[in-house]
Amino acid sequence: MTTPSHKALVPFVSVDNMMRLVHSIGIETMLRDLAEYVEADFKRWELFDKTPRVASHSDVGVIELMPTSDGEAYGFKYVNGHPKNTSEGLQTVTAFGLLADVYTGYPVLFTEMTMLTALRTAATSAMAAKYLAPKGADTMAMIGNGAQSEFQTLAMKAICGLKTVRLFDKDPAATEKCARNLGAFGLNVVRCSSPEEAIEGAQILTTCTADKQNATILTDNMIGAGVHINAIGGDCPGKTELAAGILNRSDVFVEFPPQTRIEGEIQQMPEDFAVTELWEVISGQKQGRRDDKQITLFDSVGFAIEDFSALRYIRDHIKGTEFFIDLDMLADPDDPRDLFGMLQRSDA
Ligand SMILES: NC(=O)c1ccc[n+]([C@@H]2O[C@H](COP(=O)([O-])OP(=O)(O)OC[C@H]3O[C@@H](n4cnc5c(N)ncnc54)[C@H](O)[C@@H]3O)[C@@H](O)[C@H]2O)c1
């Protein structure tokens, strides 16, 4: 057996180590920090390579690759979306990702991203709400109480000062699970038995359901003036959560229009439907919320730059910790051109 040189090694963060890292930092602190990393990258948006994610669809789900680069580092995430999975004891969304050095092309981090996707999606939602939700918003309807729901709620608490969450899921067991998990965080948690009940008195409405088809979680007549809608679950062709009428009455904010027009709520609208790019609001070039009557809608699908920010965050925060192991991932022959010789010698 040969001992790999340090050049062969890539830090790897397992699910177990990711969870230990989250606990050591504290989940609310980590959500706030992640939102700052995402916000910093949205402020330098124009610098990044951007492409709609590469999606491979099947009858039951989707598998996607999400690459981007800021010219110094390159990152990608592998992620799936399979709404039928939970009925088979599997998760709807799982992910892993990699960060590499553009100068050498060598990976510098390989990590689980199932936990990290839930954290970065929630941090991004709360960052958007900070700019778009009405002033003083402290109550959120959380419709869809699955894997992402507690993360979404805690990010809104940590970043926007949420005090009350009103839960609804078509499966009461999911609501029970979510309420139980949120019990220790000092929030007022209300279990609701319909979407209509969940949105009562809420200034932020989050939809985070999973279905492989167009659903109408919120109908037009449910939406009054002045709310902020955080639409998370509609993120694939043929998979939406909102009635089209809501989009017509809202100012719609998106991540990357070429991807959102394929995957987001606005897939229901004409190609030239007006949207504002969130990075333009964050960098001060466009207005977010204008007044307290406006309906704002963050049509979130999840974009590669958010994963890049999360990868950067993990790279920066595992340094000097025990929350990773080194993987022998890269062949490192003594003579860089003698890869074959390295193979032959390994059999000696
Ligand atoms: N925008 C993003 O960046 C992003 C990131 C991650 C996940 N997502 C999407 O968010 C959605 C939720 O992901 P998850 O991991 O929490 O999935 P999940 O399967 O764990 O949870 C989804 C929940 O929605 C509920 N639900 C389904 N239809 C409903 C309806 N009509 N009314 C009320 N509840 C309903 C289900 O019972 C389930 O509890 C998925 O569609 C996923 O693709 C988006």
The ligand as an SDF file (V2000), in Angstrom:
LIG
                    3D

 44 48  0  0  0  0  0  0  0  0999 V2000
  -35.7740   26.8660   -4.0380 N   0  0  0  0  0  0  0  0  0  0  0  0
  -34.7790   26.1550   -3.5650 C   0  0  0  0  0  0  0  0  0  0  0  0
  -33.6320   26.6170   -3.5110 O   0  0  0  0  0  0  0  0  0  0  0  0
  -35.0640   24.7830   -3.0360 C   0  0  0  0  0  0  0  0  0  0  0  0
  -34.0800   24.1320   -2.2780 C   0  0  0  0  0  0  0  0  0  0  0  0
  -34.3920   22.8850   -1.7240 C   0  0  0  0  0  0  0  0  0  0  0  0
  -35.6330   22.3140   -1.9670 C   0  0  0  0  0  0  0  0  0  0  0  0
  -36.5410   22.9730   -2.7500 N   0  0  0  0  0  0  0  0  0  0  0  0
  -37.8670   22.4050   -3.0120 C   0  0  0  0  0  0  0  0  0  0  0  0
  -38.6390   22.5980   -1.8510 O   0  0  0  0  0  0  0  0  0  0  0  0
  -39.6650   21.5850   -1.7910 C   0  0  0  0  0  0  0  0  0  0  0  0
  -39.7020   20.9900   -0.4090 C   0  0  0  0  0  0  0  0  0  0  0  0
  -38.5150   20.2580   -0.1780 O   0  0  0  0  0  0  0  0  0  0  0  0
  -38.4030   19.3110    1.1020 P   0  0  0  0  0  0  0  0  0  0  0  0
  -37.0160   18.7650    1.0740 O   0  0  0  0  0  0  0  0  0  0  0  0
  -38.8790   20.0330    2.3040 O   0  0  0  0  0  0  0  0  0  0  0  0
  -39.4580   18.1890    0.6750 O   0  0  0  0  0  0  0  0  0  0  0  0
  -40.2630   17.1580    1.6220 P   0  0  0  0  0  0  0  0  0  0  0  0
  -40.7820   16.1090    0.7040 O   0  0  0  0  0  0  0  0  0  0  0  0
  -39.4290   16.7610    2.7890 O   0  0  0  0  0  0  0  0  0  0  0  0
  -41.4850   18.0260    2.1900 O   0  0  0  0  0  0  0  0  0  0  0  0
  -42.5340   18.4860    1.3830 C   0  0  0  0  0  0  0  0  0  0  0  0
  -43.8030   18.5750    2.2200 C   0  0  0  0  0  0  0  0  0  0  0  0
  -44.8260   19.1800    1.4210 O   0  0  0  0  0  0  0  0  0  0  0  0
  -46.0540   18.5740    1.7830 C   0  0  0  0  0  0  0  0  0  0  0  0
  -47.0400   18.8300    0.7230 N   0  0  0  0  0  0  0  0  0  0  0  0
  -47.0750   18.3090   -0.5380 C   0  0  0  0  0  0  0  0  0  0  0  0
  -48.1440   18.8010   -1.2040 N   0  0  0  0  0  0  0  0  0  0  0  0
  -48.7850   19.6380   -0.3480 C   0  0  0  0  0  0  0  0  0  0  0  0
  -49.9590   20.4440   -0.4500 C   0  0  0  0  0  0  0  0  0  0  0  0
  -50.6730   20.4620   -1.5710 N   0  0  0  0  0  0  0  0  0  0  0  0
  -50.3090   21.2040    0.6120 N   0  0  0  0  0  0  0  0  0  0  0  0
  -49.5850   21.1780    1.7630 C   0  0  0  0  0  0  0  0  0  0  0  0
  -48.4730   20.4130    1.9210 N   0  0  0  0  0  0  0  0  0  0  0  0
  -48.0810   19.6660    0.8770 C   0  0  0  0  0  0  0  0  0  0  0  0
  -45.7040   17.1020    1.9840 C   0  0  0  0  0  0  0  0  0  0  0  0
  -46.6680   16.4180    2.7640 O   0  0  0  0  0  0  0  0  0  0  0  0
  -44.3400   17.2150    2.6810 C   0  0  0  0  0  0  0  0  0  0  0  0
  -44.4610   17.1930    4.0800 O   0  0  0  0  0  0  0  0  0  0  0  0
  -39.3220   20.5820   -2.8940 C   0  0  0  0  0  0  0  0  0  0  0  0
  -40.1890   20.8120   -3.9820 O   0  0  0  0  0  0  0  0  0  0  0  0
  -37.8930   20.9080   -3.2600 C   0  0  0  0  0  0  0  0  0  0  0  0
  -37.6030   20.6000   -4.6110 O   0  0  0  0  0  0  0  0  0  0  0  0
  -36.2830   24.1920   -3.2630 C   0  0  0  0  0  0  0  0  0  0  0  0
  1  2  1  0
  2  3  2  0
  2  4  1  0
  4  5  1  0
  4 44  2  0
  5  6  2  0
  6  7  1  0
  7  8  2  0
  8  9  1  0
  8 44  1  0
  9 10  1  0
  9 42  1  0
 10 11  1  0
 11 12  1  0
 11 40  1  0
 12 13  1  0
 13 14  1  0
 14 15  2  0
 14 16  1  0
 14 17  1  0
 17 18  1  0
 18 19  2  0
 18 20  1  0
 18 21  1  0
 21 22  1  0
 22 23  1  0
 23 24  1  0
 23 38  1  0
 24 25  1  0
 25 26  1  0
 25 36  1  0
 26 27  1  0
 26 35  1  0
 27 28  2  0
 28 29  1  0
 29 30  1  0
 29 35  2  0
 30 31  1  0
 30 32  2  0
 32 33  1  0
 33 34  2  0
 34 35  1  0
 36 37  1  0
 36 38  1  0
 38 39  1  0
 40 41  1  0
 40 42  1  0
 42 43  1  0
M  CHG  2   8   1  16  -1
M  END
$$$$
